[in-house]
Amino acid sequence: MNLNATLFAQLAVFLVLALFTMKFVWPPLMKALDERAERIANGLAAADRGKADLAAAEKRVQAELASARDEGQSRIADAEKRAAMIIEDAKKTAADEAARIVATARAEAEQQVTRVREELRGQVAALAVQGAEQILKREVNAEAHAALLSQLSTEL
């Protein structure tokens, strides 16, 4: 009986220990395991949200970069167009200025030609008078023959 009593005592201690464990140890342990599982699940969910947020942020960044690139290209194209317009305006202004300078030079040249012709006419008239003087061996009065000299310079 001794063996049975020992066995029964061991069984009773085991049952008390099992009941005590189930009543007092097991619930806080399960609660701690459940809280830990919940924290892990929350952490995984937060990581997934973080990955999704990161992917969305990368998409926004790529869109912003594309927008900035397009805007930069647009500004470059506008600047090139503006530069071309400025160059065309400068060419037109230069051409107009060149035409004005050429016209002024031509007018001055014509004035010089006219002035030189008048000087030449005067010199030819003087030479003609000297030549006639020498031919006639007498002095011709330039004032008396002004009309004749004027007609002669017009013919020249």
Salt bridges, closest charged atoms under 4 A:
GLU71 OE2 - ARG75 NH2 2.85
GLU97 OE2 - ARG100 NH2 2.26
GLU118 OE2 - ARG121 NH1 2.91
GLU119 OE2 - ARG115 NH1 3.22
